Amino acid sequence: MGEPTSRSASYGVEPGLRFALLLDGHGGCQQIDWERASNWRPDQGVIWIHLERDDPVAAEWINGKAGFDPVIAEALLEEESRPRVEPVDDGLLIILRGVCATSPEDVDEKERPSDIDLVPLHLWVDGNRVISLRDKGHYMTALRDIRKALHKGKGPNHTGDLLAMIGDKLVRDLEPVLDGMDEEVDELDDMIFNGEASEVRERLKLLRRRSVQLRRYLAPQRDALNRMEHDDAPWLMERDKLRLREVTDKLMRFIEYLDAIRDRTTILHDDLGTVISERIARNSNRLAALAALLLPPSVVAGLFGMNVGGIPGVNDTWAFVVIVAFVTITSVATLWVLKRINWL
């Protein structure tokens, strides 16, 4: 395996190109630059070119020198897309979704959002080449891990093997995302149980929305992987199809896991509504009890506060003491009645 130059060994140096690798068929690779990648011929071996979809240089290459049909080129450069697989001759046009993580270049940026989304990965795969595209602002640890394995001589040997590994790594990265969502559901459940419902509502709403968004892409991704597994492309070996079948089964389990999380958030939302309703009812009972306790003093004060003649006790020294005693006894009696009917 040839020794790459310092420029070709650098990751993401050239405009539009993240990396270009020539597979040696034994798990290793040689990293090459734009010029060698553009002049690649099938007799040189399997090539994997990873591009930035929204870069003008990459778009120009896809529309020109890559030799794609205009329809295929347009699909590869499409901005919004759902997971799907389209067979074209002996190749496959594939669109998948992967976890977007923090790029190593941005690891120290404190303002970078902590939320993790599923972002599109556009692929063209045939017997001799794999071309993948993702946006500049996106970063996928799945592709990084495969590239590192190739540099260590422990990567895929052919295009079918590479495709199966990409699918496997993309699905693998979903597990910590779902585990994090499940832990958040447990935390919200404890907060509701401990009476901290006021902090739960906004987080629960965001969690439910996120589960729906993930489900929106994972279901068609499962169908796409299943279609790849049953495709009759000559470069997809039986071992590759077996691995894709395992990836599909794992993704199906993750979808069921996501459905369970969504159901739990629905239950938590109902529990939250019940807690809030009980709190409102309890506060209303307290206000009604307070009004009942204050009713006798209010009636007495209203009667004796009228500016009319004939009010008893005007000239009696003990009249005020008698009224205070009467109000106290009446309030105590009212309190006893409220406790008897379970209002307090």
C-alpha positions as CSV (number, residue, x, y, z in Angstrom):
1,M,0.0,0.0,0.0
2,G,1.4,3.3,-1.1
3,E,2.2,6.1,1.4
4,P,-0.1,9.1,1.0
5,T,1.2,12.6,0.8
6,S,0.7,14.9,3.8
7,R,-2.0,16.8,1.9
8,S,-4.0,13.8,0.8
9,A,-3.7,12.4,4.4
10,S,-5.4,15.5,5.8
11,Y,-9.1,15.2,6.4
12,G,-11.3,17.8,4.8
13,V,-8.6,20.0,3.4
14,E,-9.7,20.3,-0.2
15,P,-13.0,22.1,-1.0
16,G,-16.0,19.7,-1.2
17,L,-13.9,16.6,-0.4
18,R,-13.9,15.1,3.1
19,F,-11.8,12.1,2.1
20,A,-11.2,9.7,-0.8
21,L,-10.0,6.2,-0.1
22,L,-8.8,3.4,-2.4
23,L,-9.6,0.0,-0.8
24,D,-6.9,-2.6,-1.1
25,G,-9.3,-5.5,-0.8
26,H,-7.7,-6.8,2.4
27,G,-9.3,-4.4,4.9
28,G,-6.9,-1.5,4.3
29,C,-6.9,1.6,2.1
30,Q,-4.8,4.4,0.6
31,Q,-6.1,8.0,1.1
32,I,-5.9,10.1,-2.1
33,D,-6.6,13.7,-3.1
34,W,-9.2,15.3,-5.4
35,E,-7.0,15.0,-8.5
36,R,-6.4,11.2,-8.1
37,A,-10.1,10.6,-7.1
38,S,-11.3,12.5,-10.2
39,N,-9.0,10.5,-12.5
40,W,-9.9,7.2,-10.9
41,R,-10.5,4.1,-13.1
42,P,-12.2,0.9,-12.1
43,D,-9.0,-1.1,-12.7
44,Q,-7.3,0.7,-9.9
45,G,-9.6,-0.9,-7.3
46,V,-12.7,0.0,-5.2
47,I,-12.9,3.7,-4.3
48,W,-14.9,5.5,-1.5
49,I,-15.3,9.2,-2.0
50,H,-17.0,11.2,0.8
51,L,-18.2,14.7,-0.2
52,E,-19.9,17.7,1.2
53,R,-23.3,17.8,-0.5
54,D,-23.8,21.6,-0.2
55,D,-20.3,22.6,-1.5
56,P,-20.3,24.0,-5.1
57,V,-17.1,22.0,-6.0
58,A,-18.7,18.7,-5.0
59,A,-21.9,19.6,-6.8
60,E,-20.0,20.5,-9.9
61,W,-18.2,17.2,-9.8
62,I,-21.4,15.1,-9.2
63,N,-23.1,16.9,-12.1
64,G,-20.1,16.5,-14.4
65,K,-17.0,14.3,-14.1
66,A,-18.7,11.7,-11.9
67,G,-20.6,10.6,-15.0
68,F,-24.0,10.3,-13.3
69,D,-27.3,10.5,-15.1
70,P,-28.9,13.9,-14.4
71,V,-31.7,12.3,-12.5
72,I,-29.3,10.4,-10.2
73,A,-27.1,13.5,-9.8
74,E,-30.2,15.6,-8.8
75,A,-31.2,12.9,-6.2
76,L,-27.7,12.8,-4.7
77,L,-27.7,16.6,-4.3
78,E,-31.3,16.9,-3.1
79,E,-31.6,18.9,0.1
80,E,-34.5,17.3,1.9
81,S,-35.0,13.6,1.6
82,R,-36.5,10.6,3.4
83,P,-34.7,7.2,3.6
84,R,-35.1,5.2,0.4
85,V,-33.3,2.8,-2.0
86,E,-33.6,3.0,-5.8
87,P,-31.8,0.4,-8.0
88,V,-30.3,1.8,-11.2
89,D,-28.7,-0.8,-13.5
90,D,-26.1,-2.5,-11.3
91,G,-25.9,0.3,-8.8
92,L,-28.0,1.5,-5.9
93,L,-29.1,5.1,-5.1
94,I,-29.4,5.1,-1.3
95,I,-30.6,7.8,1.1
96,L,-30.2,7.0,4.8
97,R,-30.3,8.9,8.1
98,G,-27.6,9.0,10.7
99,V,-26.9,10.6,14.1
100,C,-25.3,14.0,13.7
101,A,-22.8,14.4,16.5
102,T,-20.2,17.1,17.4
103,S,-17.3,17.5,15.0
104,P,-13.9,17.2,16.5
105,E,-13.1,20.6,15.2
106,D,-16.0,22.0,17.3
107,V,-15.6,20.0,20.4
108,D,-14.6,23.0,22.5
109,E,-17.5,25.2,21.3
110,K,-19.7,25.6,24.3
111,E,-22.6,27.1,22.3
112,R,-22.9,24.1,20.1
113,P,-26.4,22.6,20.5
114,S,-26.6,19.4,22.6
115,D,-29.5,18.0,20.8
116,I,-28.8,15.1,18.4
117,D,-30.8,14.8,15.2
118,L,-30.9,12.4,12.3
119,V,-29.4,13.9,9.2
120,P,-29.3,12.6,5.6
121,L,-26.5,10.6,4.1
122,H,-26.8,10.3,0.3
123,L,-25.0,7.3,-1.3
124,W,-24.3,5.9,-4.7
125,V,-23.0,2.3,-4.6
126,D,-22.0,0.0,-7.4
127,G,-19.4,-2.8,-7.9
128,N,-16.4,-0.4,-8.0
129,R,-17.2,2.7,-6.1
130,V,-19.1,4.2,-3.1
131,I,-19.8,7.9,-3.2
132,S,-21.3,9.4,0.0
133,L,-22.5,13.0,0.6
134,R,-23.5,14.9,3.7
135,D,-23.8,18.6,4.6
136,K,-20.9,20.7,5.8
137,G,-22.5,21.3,9.2
138,H,-23.1,17.6,9.9
139,Y,-20.7,15.0,11.3
140,M,-21.3,11.3,11.6
141,T,-19.2,9.1,13.9
142,A,-20.3,6.1,11.9
143,L,-18.2,7.2,8.9
144,R,-15.3,8.2,11.0
145,D,-15.1,4.8,12.6
146,I,-15.2,3.0,9.3
147,R,-12.4,5.3,7.9
148,K,-10.3,4.6,11.0
149,A,-10.8,0.9,10.7
150,L,-9.6,1.1,7.0
151,H,-6.5,3.0,8.0
152,K,-5.8,0.2,10.6
153,G,-6.3,-2.5,8.0
154,K,-9.5,-3.8,9.6
155,G,-12.1,-2.3,7.3
156,P,-14.4,-3.6,4.6
157,N,-13.0,-5.4,1.5
158,H,-15.5,-4.5,-1.2
159,T,-18.4,-2.2,-1.9
160,G,-21.1,-4.6,-0.5
161,D,-19.1,-5.0,2.7
162,L,-18.7,-1.2,3.0
163,L,-22.4,-0.6,2.5
164,A,-23.3,-3.2,5.1
165,M,-20.8,-1.6,7.5
166,I,-22.2,1.9,6.9
167,G,-25.7,0.6,7.6
168,D,-24.5,-1.2,10.8
169,K,-22.7,1.8,12.2
170,L,-25.6,4.2,11.4
171,V,-28.0,2.0,13.3
172,R,-25.4,1.4,16.1
173,D,-25.3,5.2,16.9
174,L,-29.0,5.2,17.5
175,E,-28.7,3.2,20.7
176,P,-27.2,5.8,23.0
177,V,-29.8,8.3,21.7
178,L,-32.7,6.1,22.6
179,D,-31.0,5.2,25.9
180,G,-30.7,8.9,26.7
181,M,-34.4,9.4,25.9
182,D,-35.4,6.5,28.1
183,E,-33.3,7.9,31.0
184,E,-35.0,11.2,30.6
185,V,-38.4,9.6,30.7
186,D,-37.4,7.9,34.0
187,E,-36.2,11.3,35.4
188,L,-39.5,13.0,34.4
189,D,-41.5,10.1,36.0
190,D,-39.6,10.6,39.3
191,M,-40.1,14.4,39.1
192,I,-43.9,14.0,38.7
193,F,-44.0,11.4,41.5
194,N,-42.0,13.8,43.8
195,G,-44.4,16.7,43.1
196,E,-42.1,18.6,40.7
197,A,-44.7,18.7,37.9
198,S,-44.1,22.4,37.2
199,E,-40.7,21.6,35.6
200,V,-41.9,18.6,33.6
201,R,-44.3,20.1,31.1
202,E,-41.9,21.7,28.7
203,R,-39.4,18.9,28.8
204,L,-42.1,16.3,28.2
205,K,-43.4,18.2,25.2
206,L,-40.0,18.3,23.6
207,L,-39.4,14.6,24.3
208,R,-42.6,13.6,22.7
209,R,-41.9,15.8,19.7
210,R,-38.5,14.3,19.3
211,S,-39.7,10.7,19.5
212,V,-42.2,11.5,16.7
213,Q,-39.5,13.0,14.5
214,L,-37.2,10.0,15.0
215,R,-40.0,7.6,14.3
216,R,-40.7,9.5,11.1
217,Y,-37.3,8.6,9.7
218,L,-36.6,5.3,11.3
219,A,-39.6,3.5,9.7
220,P,-38.7,4.3,6.1
221,Q,-35.0,3.6,7.0
222,R,-36.1,0.1,8.1
223,D,-37.8,-0.4,4.7
224,A,-34.7,0.9,2.9
225,L,-32.4,-1.5,4.6
226,N,-34.8,-4.4,4.0
227,R,-34.9,-3.5,0.3
228,M,-31.1,-3.5,0.2
229,E,-31.1,-6.9,1.8
230,H,-33.3,-8.4,-1.0
231,D,-31.6,-6.6,-3.9
232,D,-30.0,-8.8,-6.5
233,A,-27.0,-6.5,-7.2
234,P,-24.1,-8.8,-8.2
235,W,-21.7,-7.0,-5.8
236,L,-23.9,-7.7,-2.8
237,M,-22.6,-11.1,-1.5
238,E,-24.6,-13.4,0.8
239,R,-22.5,-12.4,3.8
240,D,-23.4,-8.7,3.1
241,K,-27.1,-9.5,2.9
242,L,-26.9,-11.5,6.1
243,R,-25.3,-8.5,7.9
244,L,-27.9,-6.2,6.4
245,R,-30.6,-8.5,7.7
246,E,-29.1,-8.3,11.2
247,V,-29.0,-4.5,10.9
248,T,-32.7,-4.4,9.9
249,D,-33.7,-6.6,12.8
250,K,-31.8,-4.3,15.2
251,L,-33.4,-1.3,13.7
252,M,-36.8,-2.9,14.1
253,R,-36.1,-3.4,17.8
254,F,-35.0,0.2,18.1
255,I,-38.3,1.3,16.5
256,E,-40.2,-0.8,19.0
257,Y,-38.1,0.7,21.8
258,L,-38.9,4.2,20.4
259,D,-42.7,3.3,20.3
260,A,-42.4,2.3,24.0
261,I,-40.8,5.6,24.9
262,R,-43.5,7.4,23.0
263,D,-46.2,5.4,24.9
264,R,-44.5,6.2,28.2
265,T,-44.4,9.9,27.4
266,T,-48.2,9.7,26.6
267,I,-48.8,8.1,30.0
268,L,-46.6,10.7,31.7
269,H,-48.6,13.4,30.0
270,D,-51.8,11.9,31.3
271,D,-50.3,11.6,34.8
272,L,-49.1,15.2,34.6
273,G,-52.6,16.3,33.7
274,T,-54.1,14.3,36.6
275,V,-51.5,15.8,39.1
276,I,-52.3,19.3,37.9
277,S,-56.1,18.7,38.1
278,E,-55.7,17.3,41.6
279,R,-53.6,20.3,42.6
280,I,-56.3,22.7,41.2
281,A,-59.1,20.8,43.0
282,R,-57.1,20.9,46.3
283,N,-56.5,24.6,46.1
284,S,-60.1,25.2,45.2
285,N,-61.2,23.2,48.3
286,R,-58.8,25.2,50.4
287,L,-60.2,28.5,49.1
288,A,-63.8,27.3,49.7
289,A,-62.9,26.2,53.2
290,L,-61.3,29.5,53.9
291,A,-64.4,31.3,52.6
292,A,-66.6,29.2,54.9
293,L,-64.4,29.9,57.9
294,L,-64.6,33.7,57.2
295,L,-68.4,33.7,56.6
296,P,-69.6,33.9,60.2
297,P,-67.2,36.8,61.1
298,S,-68.2,38.6,57.9
299,V,-71.9,38.3,58.6
300,V,-71.5,39.5,62.2
301,A,-69.3,42.4,61.1
302,G,-71.7,43.3,58.4
303,L,-74.7,43.3,60.7
304,F,-73.1,45.4,63.5
305,G,-71.4,47.7,61.0
306,M,-74.7,49.1,59.6
307,N,-75.4,52.8,60.2
308,V,-78.9,52.3,61.4
309,G,-80.5,52.7,64.8
310,G,-81.4,49.9,67.2
311,I,-78.0,48.1,67.0
312,P,-77.8,46.2,70.4
313,G,-74.8,46.6,72.7
314,V,-74.0,50.2,71.7
315,N,-73.8,51.3,75.3
316,D,-72.8,48.0,76.8
317,T,-69.1,47.7,77.9
318,W,-69.1,43.9,77.4
319,A,-70.8,43.8,74.1
320,F,-67.5,43.6,72.0
321,V,-66.2,40.7,74.2
322,V,-69.5,38.8,73.7
323,I,-69.4,39.3,69.9
324,V,-65.7,38.2,69.7
325,A,-66.6,35.1,71.8
326,F,-69.6,34.4,69.5
327,V,-67.5,34.7,66.4
328,T,-64.8,32.4,67.8
329,I,-67.3,29.7,68.8
330,T,-69.0,29.9,65.4
331,S,-65.7,29.7,63.5
332,V,-64.6,26.7,65.6
333,A,-67.9,25.0,64.9
334,T,-67.5,25.7,61.2
335,L,-64.0,24.3,61.2
336,W,-65.3,21.1,63.0
337,V,-68.1,20.7,60.3
338,L,-65.5,21.1,57.5
339,K,-63.3,18.4,58.9
340,R,-66.3,16.1,59.4
341,I,-67.2,16.4,55.7
342,N,-63.5,16.0,54.7
343,W,-63.0,19.4,53.2
344,L,-59.9,19.9,55.3
